[in-house]
Amino acid sequence: MSGSVGRNLGLVIALVVLVIVGTVTAGDRFASYDNFLTIIRFASIIGVISIGLTFVIIAGGIDLSVGSVMGLATVVASLTAVQAAATQSSWLLMVLIPVGVGIAAGLINGIVIAYGNVVAFMATLAMLVGARGLAELISGRRTQIVIETGFLQFTRSSIIGVPLLIWVFLIVAILAWFLLNRTTFGRRTVAIGGNREASRLAGIRVKRHLVYVYVLSGLTAGIAGIMMLGRTTAGTSTHGGLYELDAIAAVVVGGTLLIGGRGTIVGTVLGVLIFSTLTNVFTQNNLDTSVQSITKGLIIVVAVLLQQRFASRGPSGT
């Protein structure tokens, strides 16, 4: 069970148990196709953020700014001037701008951490505060409504009955799995997280690679911003509040070591689905949100304890 397959199997069993509990306690309200789509749709945005964060944590870093960067991306993309330009040219502008915002934030994080030698916790904490403040300044602390019809039609569309948000989550997960497990980039990410100095001596340009990893995290935050903008039809600085904590929790529960050097995309996806399903079970049964928070906390503690037990066992996962 200490290997990647065993850990992922354990997560699958935990998810199945939650589904059984939901079916028994909530009946058809829970065990319906529409509700399962709701669970995955709810997981999709935080899931995309978590996938980018997985690379950062595997590399031995942390990114506390992803939620604020997502909120900033929604604000910038929903500005009146941006929507007017999108109407005159193409709605794709409202897709490119959030991605650009996310990449820019990730680039700043990466440069400050890798070349400025600032601790990742402090650098990304500064970005968290700065991005949130900039979003409030730009928006005037007001919610900006999206009226660009082309963008709304695209983000609210479905393919074979499955919402686009879920497809985006699936595609990002598949691409991330391939990047981590089938490319040099992924192998270098794991190596740097396992031993940064040994990686440098082996010829890996550690600082440059760390910048790439944080840019990737910013990119996924920008994509999540697009998804949030489409789901809520509004850009606001409050979007993404505490998302960084939910994402870290999902990554840790998914089996990625907080000290770096090991992690799985499959595990992260399962971790996100576990928390999303847990939230849905509590909602369907009208249970107190405080109890839900306590349960999440206990799950995180158990996951960390298991990490400590198996940290020295088994290779990095898939």
Phi and psi restraints in degrees (value plus and minus 20) as a CYANA .aco file:
   2 SER   PHI     -99.7   -59.7
   2 SER   PSI     -34.9     5.1
   3 GLY   PHI     -99.0   -59.0
   3 GLY   PSI     151.3   191.3
   4 SER   PHI     -82.7   -42.7
   4 SER   PSI     -60.1   -20.1
   5 VAL   PHI     -84.8   -44.8
   5 VAL   PSI     -63.9   -23.9
   6 GLY   PHI     -83.0   -43.0
   6 GLY   PSI     -62.0   -22.0
   7 ARG   PHI     -84.3   -44.3
   7 ARG   PSI     -64.5   -24.5
   8 ASN   PHI     -86.2   -46.2
   8 ASN   PSI     -56.5   -16.5
   9 LEU   PHI     -83.1   -43.1
   9 LEU   PSI     -60.6   -20.6
  10 GLY   PHI     -80.8   -40.8
  10 GLY   PSI     -59.2   -19.2
  11 LEU   PHI     -87.2   -47.2
  11 LEU   PSI     -60.1   -20.1
  12 VAL   PHI     -82.0   -42.0
  12 VAL   PSI     -63.4   -23.4
  13 ILE   PHI     -81.8   -41.8
  13 ILE   PSI     -62.8   -22.8
  14 ALA   PHI     -81.5   -41.5
  14 ALA   PSI     -60.8   -20.8
  15 LEU   PHI     -85.9   -45.9
  15 LEU   PSI     -61.8   -21.8
  16 VAL   PHI     -82.9   -42.9
  16 VAL   PSI     -60.9   -20.9
  17 VAL   PHI     -80.6   -40.6
  17 VAL   PSI     -62.7   -22.7
  18 LEU   PHI     -82.4   -42.4
  18 LEU   PSI     -60.8   -20.8
  19 VAL   PHI     -83.2   -43.2
  19 VAL   PSI     -62.4   -22.4
  20 ILE   PHI     -83.3   -43.3
  20 ILE   PSI     -64.1   -24.1
  21 VAL   PHI     -81.1   -41.1
  21 VAL   PSI     -63.0   -23.0
  22 GLY   PHI     -84.1   -44.1
  22 GLY   PSI     -59.8   -19.8
  23 THR   PHI     -86.9   -46.9
  23 THR   PSI     -61.5   -21.5
  24 VAL   PHI     -89.3   -49.3
  24 VAL   PSI     -62.3   -22.3
  25 THR   PHI    -104.7   -64.7
  25 THR   PSI     -51.1   -11.1
  26 ALA   PHI    -134.6   -94.6
  26 ALA   PSI     -28.8    11.2
  27 GLY   PHI      42.8    82.8
  27 GLY   PSI    -157.1  -117.1
  28 ASP   PHI     -86.8   -46.8
  28 ASP   PSI     -41.7    -1.7
  29 ARG   PHI     -81.4   -41.4
  29 ARG   PSI     -55.8   -15.8
  30 PHE   PHI    -109.7   -69.7
  30 PHE   PSI     -68.8   -28.8
  31 ALA   PHI    -103.6   -63.6
  31 ALA   PSI      40.1    80.1
  32 SER   PHI    -150.4  -110.4
  32 SER   PSI     133.7   173.7
  33 TYR   PHI     -79.5   -39.5
  33 TYR   PSI     -63.6   -23.6
  34 ASP   PHI     -82.5   -42.5
  34 ASP   PSI     -58.1   -18.1
  35 ASN   PHI     -90.0   -50.0
  35 ASN   PSI     -57.4   -17.4
  36 PHE   PHI     -84.3   -44.3
  36 PHE   PSI     -58.1   -18.1
  37 LEU   PHI     -83.5   -43.5
  37 LEU   PSI     -58.1   -18.1
  38 THR   PHI     -82.3   -42.3
  38 THR   PSI     -62.1   -22.1
  39 ILE   PHI     -81.3   -41.3
  39 ILE   PSI     -67.1   -27.1
  40 ILE   PHI     -90.5   -50.5
  40 ILE   PSI     -57.1   -17.1
  41 ARG   PHI     -83.2   -43.2
  41 ARG   PSI     -60.6   -20.6
  42 PHE   PHI     -84.0   -44.0
  42 PHE   PSI     -54.6   -14.6
  43 ALA   PHI    -100.3   -60.3
  43 ALA   PSI     -38.6     1.4
  44 SER   PHI     -83.2   -43.2
  44 SER   PSI     -65.2   -25.2
  45 ILE   PHI     -88.6   -48.6
  45 ILE   PSI     -72.3   -32.3
  46 ILE   PHI     -84.8   -44.8
  46 ILE   PSI     -47.3    -7.3
  47 GLY   PHI     -86.5   -46.5
  47 GLY   PSI     -63.1   -23.1
  48 VAL   PHI     -82.8   -42.8
  48 VAL   PSI     -63.0   -23.0
  49 ILE   PHI     -81.7   -41.7
  49 ILE   PSI     -63.6   -23.6
  50 SER   PHI     -83.4   -43.4
  50 SER   PSI     -55.2   -15.2
  51 ILE   PHI     -84.4   -44.4
  51 ILE   PSI     -64.6   -24.6
  52 GLY   PHI     -84.1   -44.1
  52 GLY   PSI     -59.8   -19.8
  53 LEU   PHI     -86.9   -46.9
  53 LEU   PSI     -47.4    -7.4
  54 THR   PHI     -78.9   -38.9
  54 THR   PSI     -63.1   -23.1
  55 PHE   PHI     -83.0   -43.0
  55 PHE   PSI     -60.7   -20.7
  56 VAL   PHI     -83.0   -43.0
  56 VAL   PSI     -66.5   -26.5
  57 ILE   PHI     -90.5   -50.5
  57 ILE   PSI     -57.1   -17.1
  58 ILE   PHI     -79.6   -39.6
  58 ILE   PSI     -57.0   -17.0
  59 ALA   PHI     -97.5   -57.5
  59 ALA   PSI     -17.6    22.4
  60 GLY   PHI      69.1   109.1
  60 GLY   PSI      -5.7    34.3
  61 GLY   PHI    -131.7   -91.7
  61 GLY   PSI    -187.1  -147.1
  62 ILE   PHI    -173.7  -133.7
  62 ILE   PSI     129.9   169.9
  63 ASP   PHI    -156.2  -116.2
  63 ASP   PSI      83.1   123.1
  64 LEU   PHI    -108.4   -68.4
  64 LEU   PSI     -22.1    17.9
  65 SER   PHI    -115.9   -75.9
  65 SER   PSI     -23.7    16.3
  66 VAL   PHI     -80.4   -40.4
  66 VAL   PSI     -58.8   -18.8
  67 GLY   PHI     -86.3   -46.3
  67 GLY   PSI     -65.0   -25.0
  68 SER   PHI     -86.2   -46.2
  68 SER   PSI     -58.8   -18.8
  69 VAL   PHI     -83.9   -43.9
  69 VAL   PSI     -60.1   -20.1
  70 MET   PHI     -81.2   -41.2
  70 MET   PSI     -64.2   -24.2
  71 GLY   PHI     -81.6   -41.6
  71 GLY   PSI     -63.3   -23.3
  72 LEU   PHI     -81.4   -41.4
  72 LEU   PSI     -59.9   -19.9
  73 ALA   PHI     -81.5   -41.5
  73 ALA   PSI     -60.1   -20.1
  74 THR   PHI     -87.9   -47.9
  74 THR   PSI     -56.5   -16.5
  75 VAL   PHI     -87.0   -47.0
  75 VAL   PSI     -68.2   -28.2
  76 VAL   PHI     -83.4   -43.4
  76 VAL   PSI     -62.5   -22.5
  77 ALA   PHI     -89.0   -49.0
  77 ALA   PSI     -44.9    -4.9
  78 SER   PHI    -117.6   -77.6
  78 SER   PSI     -14.1    25.9
  79 LEU   PHI     -78.8   -38.8
  79 LEU   PSI     126.5   166.5
  80 THR   PHI     -77.4   -37.4
  80 THR   PSI     -61.9   -21.9
  81 ALA   PHI     -84.5   -44.5
  81 ALA   PSI     -58.9   -18.9
  82 VAL   PHI     -88.1   -48.1
  82 VAL   PSI     -63.7   -23.7
  83 GLN   PHI     -85.2   -45.2
  83 GLN   PSI     -57.0   -17.0
  84 ALA   PHI     -85.1   -45.1
  84 ALA   PSI     -62.2   -22.2
  85 ALA   PHI     -85.4   -45.4
  85 ALA   PSI     -57.3   -17.3
  86 ALA   PHI     -86.0   -46.0
  86 ALA   PSI     -58.2   -18.2
  87 THR   PHI     -84.8   -44.8
  87 THR   PSI     -58.4   -18.4
  88 GLN   PHI     -97.4   -57.4
  88 GLN   PSI     -49.5    -9.5
  89 SER   PHI    -129.9   -89.9
  89 SER   PSI    -101.9   -61.9
  90 SER   PHI    -175.9  -135.9
  90 SER   PSI     125.6   165.6
  91 TRP   PHI     -85.0   -45.0
  91 TRP   PSI     -34.4     5.6
  92 LEU   PHI     -81.5   -41.5
  92 LEU   PSI     -42.2    -2.2
  93 LEU   PHI     -79.5   -39.5
  93 LEU   PSI     -55.7   -15.7
  94 MET   PHI     -97.1   -57.1
  94 MET   PSI     -26.7    13.3
  95 VAL   PHI    -113.8   -73.8
  95 VAL   PSI     -60.7   -20.7
  96 LEU   PHI     -91.5   -51.5
  96 LEU   PSI     -56.9   -16.9
  97 ILE   PHI     -84.9   -44.9
  97 ILE   PSI     -68.6   -28.6
  98 PRO   PHI     -79.8   -39.8
  98 PRO   PSI     -57.1   -17.1
  99 VAL   PHI     -83.5   -43.5
  99 VAL   PSI     -62.2   -22.2
 100 GLY   PHI     -83.3   -43.3
 100 GLY   PSI     -61.2   -21.2
 101 VAL   PHI     -81.3   -41.3
 101 VAL   PSI     -65.5   -25.5
 102 GLY   PHI     -83.4   -43.4
 102 GLY   PSI     -63.7   -23.7
 103 ILE   PHI     -83.7   -43.7
 103 ILE   PSI     -61.7   -21.7
 104 ALA   PHI     -82.6   -42.6
 104 ALA   PSI     -63.7   -23.7
 105 ALA   PHI     -84.7   -44.7
 105 ALA   PSI     -62.6   -22.6
 106 GLY   PHI     -84.4   -44.4
 106 GLY   PSI     -57.4   -17.4
 107 LEU   PHI     -84.4   -44.4
 107 LEU   PSI     -63.7   -23.7
 108 ILE   PHI     -82.2   -42.2
 108 ILE   PSI     -66.6   -26.6
 109 ASN   PHI     -76.2   -36.2
 109 ASN   PSI     -68.4   -28.4
 110 GLY   PHI     -83.2   -43.2
 110 GLY   PSI     -62.6   -22.6
 111 ILE   PHI     -87.0   -47.0
 111 ILE   PSI     -64.0   -24.0
 112 VAL   PHI     -83.5   -43.5
 112 VAL   PSI     -60.1   -20.1
 113 ILE   PHI     -95.8   -55.8
 113 ILE   PSI     -68.1   -28.1
 114 ALA   PHI     -96.7   -56.7
 114 ALA   PSI     -65.6   -25.6
 115 TYR   PHI    -121.2   -81.2
 115 TYR   PSI     -42.6    -2.6
 116 GLY   PHI    -111.1   -71.1
 116 GLY   PSI     -26.3    13.7
 117 ASN   PHI      35.2    75.2
 117 ASN   PSI      15.2    55.2
 118 VAL   PHI    -110.9   -70.9
 118 VAL   PSI     118.3   158.3
 119 VAL   PHI     -77.9   -37.9
 119 VAL   PSI     114.7   154.7
 120 ALA   PHI     -76.8   -36.8
 120 ALA   PSI     -59.2   -19.2
 121 PHE   PHI     -78.0   -38.0
 121 PHE   PSI     -66.9   -26.9
 122 MET   PHI     -92.9   -52.9
 122 MET   PSI     -59.9   -19.9
 123 ALA   PHI     -84.2   -44.2
 123 ALA   PSI     -65.7   -25.7
 124 THR   PHI     -96.3   -56.3
 124 THR   PSI     -46.2    -6.2
 125 LEU   PHI     -85.4   -45.4
 125 LEU   PSI     -60.1   -20.1
 126 ALA   PHI     -83.6   -43.6
 126 ALA   PSI     -59.2   -19.2
 127 MET   PHI     -87.5   -47.5
 127 MET   PSI     -57.2   -17.2
 128 LEU   PHI     -76.4   -36.4
 128 LEU   PSI     -70.4   -30.4
 129 VAL   PHI     -88.7   -48.7
 129 VAL   PSI     -63.5   -23.5
 130 GLY   PHI     -85.7   -45.7
 130 GLY   PSI     -64.0   -24.0
 131 ALA   PHI     -85.0   -45.0
 131 ALA   PSI     -60.2   -20.2
 132 ARG   PHI     -84.8   -44.8
 132 ARG   PSI     -62.7   -22.7
 133 GLY   PHI     -85.5   -45.5
 133 GLY   PSI     -61.3   -21.3
 134 LEU   PHI     -84.2   -44.2
 134 LEU   PSI     -59.5   -19.5
 135 ALA   PHI     -82.7   -42.7
 135 ALA   PSI     -61.3   -21.3
 136 GLU   PHI     -86.3   -46.3
 136 GLU   PSI     -59.2   -19.2
 137 LEU   PHI     -86.2   -46.2
 137 LEU   PSI     -65.2   -25.2
 138 ILE   PHI     -86.0   -46.0
 138 ILE   PSI     -61.6   -21.6
 139 SER   PHI    -107.5   -67.5
 139 SER   PSI     -30.4     9.6
 140 GLY   PHI      45.4    85.4
 140 GLY   PSI       7.1    47.1
 141 ARG   PHI      39.7    79.7
 141 ARG   PSI       7.4    47.4
 142 ARG   PHI    -132.6   -92.6
 142 ARG   PSI     130.0   170.0
 143 THR   PHI    -100.1   -60.1
 143 THR   PSI     110.9   150.9
 144 GLN   PHI    -125.8   -85.8
 144 GLN   PSI     102.2   142.2
 145 ILE   PHI    -106.1   -66.1
 145 ILE   PSI     117.3   157.3
 146 VAL   PHI    -105.3   -65.3
 146 VAL   PSI     105.1   145.1
 147 ILE   PHI    -141.0  -101.0
 147 ILE   PSI     -22.5    17.5
 148 GLU   PHI     -91.3   -51.3
 148 GLU   PSI      89.5   129.5
 149 THR   PHI     -86.6   -46.6
 149 THR   PSI     -57.0   -17.0
 150 GLY   PHI     -82.2   -42.2
 150 GLY   PSI     -62.8   -22.8
 151 PHE   PHI     -84.8   -44.8
 151 PHE   PSI     -63.8   -23.8
 152 LEU   PHI     -85.6   -45.6
 152 LEU   PSI     -60.8   -20.8
 153 GLN   PHI     -83.6   -43.6
 153 GLN   PSI     -58.0   -18.0
 154 PHE   PHI     -88.5   -48.5
 154 PHE   PSI     -71.5   -31.5
 155 THR   PHI     -91.6   -51.6
 155 THR   PSI     -40.0     0.0
 156 ARG   PHI    -123.4   -83.4
 156 ARG   PSI      -9.3    30.7
 157 SER   PHI     -99.6   -59.6
 157 SER   PSI     148.4   188.4
 158 SER   PHI    -152.0  -112.0
 158 SER   PSI     131.5   171.5
 159 ILE   PHI    -142.7  -102.7
 159 ILE   PSI     101.3   141.3
 160 ILE   PHI      26.6    66.6
 160 ILE   PSI      21.8    61.8
 161 GLY   PHI      62.7   102.7
 161 GLY   PSI     -19.5    20.5
 162 VAL   PHI    -126.7   -86.7
 162 VAL   PSI     106.2   146.2
 163 PRO   PHI     -76.1   -36.1
 163 PRO   PSI     127.7   167.7
 164 LEU   PHI     -79.0   -39.0
 164 LEU   PSI     -55.7   -15.7
 165 LEU   PHI     -76.1   -36.1
 165 LEU   PSI     -59.6   -19.6
 166 ILE   PHI     -89.1   -49.1
 166 ILE   PSI     -59.0   -19.0
 167 TRP   PHI     -83.0   -43.0
 167 TRP   PSI     -60.6   -20.6
 168 VAL   PHI     -81.4   -41.4
 168 VAL   PSI     -64.9   -24.9
 169 PHE   PHI     -77.9   -37.9
 169 PHE   PSI     -65.7   -25.7
 170 LEU   PHI     -84.2   -44.2
 170 LEU   PSI     -65.2   -25.2
 171 ILE   PHI     -84.8   -44.8
 171 ILE   PSI     -64.3   -24.3
 172 VAL   PHI     -80.8   -40.8
 172 VAL   PSI     -61.4   -21.4
 173 ALA   PHI     -83.5   -43.5
 173 ALA   PSI     -64.1   -24.1
 174 ILE   PHI     -84.2   -44.2
 174 ILE   PSI     -66.0   -26.0
 175 LEU   PHI     -83.0   -43.0
 175 LEU   PSI     -60.4   -20.4
 176 ALA   PHI     -86.8   -46.8
 176 ALA   PSI     -60.8   -20.8
 177 TRP   PHI     -79.1   -39.1
 177 TRP   PSI     -65.4   -25.4
 178 PHE   PHI     -83.4   -43.4
 178 PHE   PSI     -63.0   -23.0
 179 LEU   PHI     -83.3   -43.3
 179 LEU   PSI     -60.3   -20.3
 180 LEU   PHI     -95.9   -55.9
 180 LEU   PSI     -56.3   -16.3
 181 ASN   PHI    -126.4   -86.4
 181 ASN   PSI     -34.6     5.4
 182 ARG   PHI    -147.1  -107.1
 182 ARG   PSI      -6.8    33.2
 183 THR   PHI    -153.1  -113.1
 183 THR   PSI     141.7   181.7
 184 THR   PHI     -83.4   -43.4
 184 THR   PSI     -54.9   -14.9
 185 PHE   PHI     -76.9   -36.9
 185 PHE   PSI     -65.6   -25.6
 186 GLY   PHI     -85.0   -45.0
 186 GLY   PSI     -62.8   -22.8
 187 ARG   PHI     -84.8   -44.8
 187 ARG   PSI     -58.9   -18.9
 188 ARG   PHI     -88.1   -48.1
 188 ARG   PSI     -55.8   -15.8
 189 THR   PHI     -81.5   -41.5
 189 THR   PSI     -65.4   -25.4
 190 VAL   PHI     -85.0   -45.0
 190 VAL   PSI     -61.9   -21.9
 191 ALA   PHI     -83.7   -43.7
 191 ALA   PSI     -62.8   -22.8
 192 ILE   PHI     -84.8   -44.8
 192 ILE   PSI     -60.4   -20.4
 193 GLY   PHI     -86.9   -46.9
 193 GLY   PSI     -51.9   -11.9
 194 GLY   PHI     -94.5   -54.5
 194 GLY   PSI     -63.5   -23.5
 195 ASN   PHI    -180.9  -140.9
 195 ASN   PSI      81.6   121.6
 196 ARG   PHI     -85.8   -45.8
 196 ARG   PSI     -62.0   -22.0
 197 GLU   PHI     -88.0   -48.0
 197 GLU   PSI     -62.2   -22.2
 198 ALA   PHI     -82.9   -42.9
 198 ALA   PSI     -56.7   -16.7
 199 SER   PHI     -84.6   -44.6
 199 SER   PSI     -60.7   -20.7
 200 ARG   PHI     -84.0   -44.0
 200 ARG   PSI     -63.4   -23.4
 201 LEU   PHI     -86.7   -46.7
 201 LEU   PSI     -45.0    -5.0
 202 ALA   PHI    -101.5   -61.5
 202 ALA   PSI     -21.7    18.3
 203 GLY   PHI      81.4   121.4
 203 GLY   PSI     -17.5    22.5
 204 ILE   PHI     -98.4   -58.4
 204 ILE   PSI     112.5   152.5
 205 ARG   PHI    -100.7   -60.7
 205 ARG   PSI      67.7   107.7
 206 VAL   PHI     -80.7   -40.7
 206 VAL   PSI     -67.5   -27.5
 207 LYS   PHI     -82.6   -42.6
 207 LYS   PSI     -65.4   -25.4
 208 ARG   PHI     -83.6   -43.6
 208 ARG   PSI     -59.4   -19.4
 209 HIS   PHI     -85.9   -45.9
 209 HIS   PSI     -58.7   -18.7
 210 LEU   PHI     -82.0   -42.0
 210 LEU   PSI     -58.0   -18.0
 211 VAL   PHI     -80.4   -40.4
 211 VAL   PSI     -65.1   -25.1
 212 TYR   PHI     -78.6   -38.6
 212 TYR   PSI     -61.1   -21.1
 213 VAL   PHI     -84.4   -44.4
 213 VAL   PSI     -62.5   -22.5
 214 TYR   PHI     -91.7   -51.7
 214 TYR   PSI     -52.1   -12.1
 215 VAL   PHI     -83.5   -43.5
 215 VAL   PSI     -59.6   -19.6
 216 LEU   PHI     -82.7   -42.7
 216 LEU   PSI     -61.5   -21.5
 217 SER   PHI     -83.5   -43.5
 217 SER   PSI     -61.7   -21.7
 218 GLY   PHI     -84.6   -44.6
 218 GLY   PSI     -58.1   -18.1
 219 LEU   PHI     -80.1   -40.1
 219 LEU   PSI     -66.2   -26.2
 220 THR   PHI     -87.9   -47.9
 220 THR   PSI     -52.0   -12.0
 221 ALA   PHI     -85.3   -45.3
 221 ALA   PSI     -57.6   -17.6
 222 GLY   PHI     -86.6   -46.6
 222 GLY   PSI     -61.6   -21.6
 223 ILE   PHI     -82.3   -42.3
 223 ILE   PSI     -61.5   -21.5
 224 ALA   PHI     -81.9   -41.9
 224 ALA   PSI     -54.2   -14.2
 225 GLY   PHI     -82.2   -42.2
 225 GLY   PSI     -60.6   -20.6
 226 ILE   PHI     -81.5   -41.5
 226 ILE   PSI     -65.4   -25.4
 227 MET   PHI     -83.6   -43.6
 227 MET   PSI     -62.6   -22.6
 228 MET   PHI     -85.7   -45.7
 228 MET   PSI     -59.7   -19.7
 229 LEU   PHI     -83.1   -43.1
 229 LEU   PSI     -59.9   -19.9
 230 GLY   PHI     -91.3   -51.3
 230 GLY   PSI     -56.0   -16.0
 231 ARG   PHI     -93.5   -53.5
 231 ARG   PSI     -59.9   -19.9
 232 THR   PHI    -119.6   -79.6
 232 THR   PSI     -33.4     6.6
 233 THR   PHI      35.0    75.0
 233 THR   PSI      12.3    52.3
 234 ALA   PHI    -172.4  -132.4
 234 ALA   PSI     123.7   163.7
 235 GLY   PHI    -130.4   -90.4
 235 GLY   PSI     108.5   148.5
 236 THR   PHI    -172.4  -132.4
 236 THR   PSI     132.0   172.0
 237 SER   PHI     -89.1   -49.1
 237 SER   PSI     -34.5     5.5
 238 THR   PHI    -102.2   -62.2
 238 THR   PSI     -33.5     6.5
 239 HIS   PHI     -80.4   -40.4
 239 HIS   PSI     118.4   158.4
 240 GLY   PHI      65.8   105.8
 240 GLY   PSI     -11.2    28.8
 241 GLY   PHI     -81.2   -41.2
 241 GLY   PSI     103.7   143.7
 242 LEU   PHI      45.9    85.9
 242 LEU   PSI     -10.4    29.6
 243 TYR   PHI     -82.2   -42.2
 243 TYR   PSI     -52.3   -12.3
 244 GLU   PHI     -82.4   -42.4
 244 GLU   PSI     -55.1   -15.1
 245 LEU   PHI     -92.1   -52.1
 245 LEU   PSI     -61.1   -21.1
 246 ASP   PHI     -83.3   -43.3
 246 ASP   PSI     -59.1   -19.1
 247 ALA   PHI     -87.2   -47.2
 247 ALA   PSI     -64.7   -24.7
 248 ILE   PHI     -81.0   -41.0
 248 ILE   PSI     -61.7   -21.7
 249 ALA   PHI     -80.2   -40.2
 249 ALA   PSI     -64.9   -24.9
 250 ALA   PHI     -84.5   -44.5
 250 ALA   PSI     -60.2   -20.2
 251 VAL   PHI     -85.0   -45.0
 251 VAL   PSI     -63.8   -23.8
 252 VAL   PHI     -86.7   -46.7
 252 VAL   PSI     -66.4   -26.4
 253 VAL   PHI     -81.1   -41.1
 253 VAL   PSI     -51.5   -11.5
 254 GLY   PHI     -92.5   -52.5
 254 GLY   PSI     -25.8    14.2
 255 GLY   PHI      86.1   126.1
 255 GLY   PSI     -17.8    22.2
 256 THR   PHI     -98.9   -58.9
 256 THR   PSI     109.0   149.0
 257 LEU   PHI     -91.8   -51.8
 257 LEU   PSI     113.1   153.1
 258 LEU   PHI     -86.1   -46.1
 258 LEU   PSI     -43.9    -3.9
 259 ILE   PHI    -106.0   -66.0
 259 ILE   PSI     -23.3    16.7
 260 GLY   PHI      69.7   109.7
 260 GLY   PSI     150.3   190.3
 261 GLY   PHI      73.1   113.1
 261 GLY   PSI     -29.9    10.1
 262 ARG   PHI    -174.4  -134.4
 262 ARG   PSI     118.8   158.8
 263 GLY   PHI     159.2   199.2
 263 GLY   PSI     141.3   181.3
 264 THR   PHI    -157.8  -117.8
 264 THR   PSI     121.9   161.9
 265 ILE   PHI     -93.7   -53.7
 265 ILE   PSI     -60.7   -20.7
 266 VAL   PHI     -78.8   -38.8
 266 VAL   PSI     -64.1   -24.1
 267 GLY   PHI     -81.8   -41.8
 267 GLY   PSI     -61.9   -21.9
 268 THR   PHI     -82.0   -42.0
 268 THR   PSI     -64.7   -24.7
 269 VAL   PHI     -80.2   -40.2
 269 VAL   PSI     -63.9   -23.9
 270 LEU   PHI     -85.2   -45.2
 270 LEU   PSI     -58.1   -18.1
 271 GLY   PHI     -82.1   -42.1
 271 GLY   PSI     -62.7   -22.7
 272 VAL   PHI     -83.3   -43.3
 272 VAL   PSI     -63.6   -23.6
 273 LEU   PHI     -86.3   -46.3
 273 LEU   PSI     -55.0   -15.0
 274 ILE   PHI     -82.8   -42.8
 274 ILE   PSI     -67.6   -27.6
 275 PHE   PHI     -87.2   -47.2
 275 PHE   PSI     -57.8   -17.8
 276 SER   PHI     -85.8   -45.8
 276 SER   PSI     -62.4   -22.4
 277 THR   PHI     -86.2   -46.2
 277 THR   PSI     -61.0   -21.0
 278 LEU   PHI     -79.7   -39.7
 278 LEU   PSI     -65.0   -25.0
 279 THR   PHI     -80.5   -40.5
 279 THR   PSI     -62.0   -22.0
 280 ASN   PHI     -85.9   -45.9
 280 ASN   PSI     -60.3   -20.3
 281 VAL   PHI     -81.8   -41.8
 281 VAL   PSI     -64.0   -24.0
 282 PHE   PHI     -84.0   -44.0
 282 PHE   PSI     -61.1   -21.1
 283 THR   PHI     -86.2   -46.2
 283 THR   PSI     -64.3   -24.3
 284 GLN   PHI     -82.9   -42.9
 284 GLN   PSI     -48.6    -8.6
 285 ASN   PHI    -120.1   -80.1
 285 ASN   PSI     -11.2    28.8
 286 ASN   PHI      33.7    73.7
 286 ASN   PSI      21.1    61.1
 287 LEU   PHI    -108.9   -68.9
 287 LEU   PSI     133.9   173.9
 288 ASP   PHI     -81.4   -41.4
 288 ASP   PSI     116.1   156.1
 289 THR   PHI     -85.9   -45.9
 289 THR   PSI     -45.0    -5.0
 290 SER   PHI     -86.3   -46.3
 290 SER   PSI     -60.6   -20.6
 291 VAL   PHI     -84.7   -44.7
 291 VAL   PSI     -57.9   -17.9
 292 GLN   PHI     -81.1   -41.1
 292 GLN   PSI     -63.9   -23.9
 293 SER   PHI     -83.9   -43.9
 293 SER   PSI     -60.6   -20.6
 294 ILE   PHI     -82.6   -42.6
 294 ILE   PSI     -62.6   -22.6
 295 THR   PHI     -82.7   -42.7
 295 THR   PSI     -63.6   -23.6
 296 LYS   PHI     -80.5   -40.5
 296 LYS   PSI     -62.3   -22.3
 297 GLY   PHI     -80.9   -40.9
 297 GLY   PSI     -62.5   -22.5
 298 LEU   PHI     -83.7   -43.7
 298 LEU   PSI     -60.5   -20.5
 299 ILE   PHI     -81.3   -41.3
 299 ILE   PSI     -62.2   -22.2
 300 ILE   PHI     -84.4   -44.4
 300 ILE   PSI     -64.0   -24.0
 301 VAL   PHI     -80.7   -40.7
 301 VAL   PSI     -64.8   -24.8
 302 VAL   PHI     -81.8   -41.8
 302 VAL   PSI     -61.7   -21.7
 303 ALA   PHI     -82.9   -42.9
 303 ALA   PSI     -62.5   -22.5
 304 VAL   PHI     -85.9   -45.9
 304 VAL   PSI     -61.1   -21.1
 305 LEU   PHI     -81.7   -41.7
 305 LEU   PSI     -60.9   -20.9
 306 LEU   PHI     -86.1   -46.1
 306 LEU   PSI     -55.9   -15.9
 307 GLN   PHI     -80.6   -40.6
 307 GLN   PSI     -65.3   -25.3
 308 GLN   PHI     -81.7   -41.7
 308 GLN   PSI     -53.8   -13.8
 309 ARG   PHI     -92.9   -52.9
 309 ARG   PSI     -58.8   -18.8
 310 PHE   PHI    -125.7   -85.7
 310 PHE   PSI     -10.2    29.8
 311 ALA   PHI     -78.0   -38.0
 311 ALA   PSI     -54.8   -14.8
 312 SER   PHI    -114.4   -74.4
 312 SER   PSI     -11.9    28.1
 313 ARG   PHI    -133.4   -93.4
 313 ARG   PSI     121.5   161.5
 314 GLY   PHI      55.6    95.6
 314 GLY   PSI     132.1   172.1
 315 PRO   PHI     -98.9   -58.9
 315 PRO   PSI     154.0   194.0
 316 SER   PHI     -84.3   -44.3
 316 SER   PSI     129.9   169.9
 317 GLY   PHI    -110.4   -70.4
 317 GLY   PSI    -191.3  -151.3
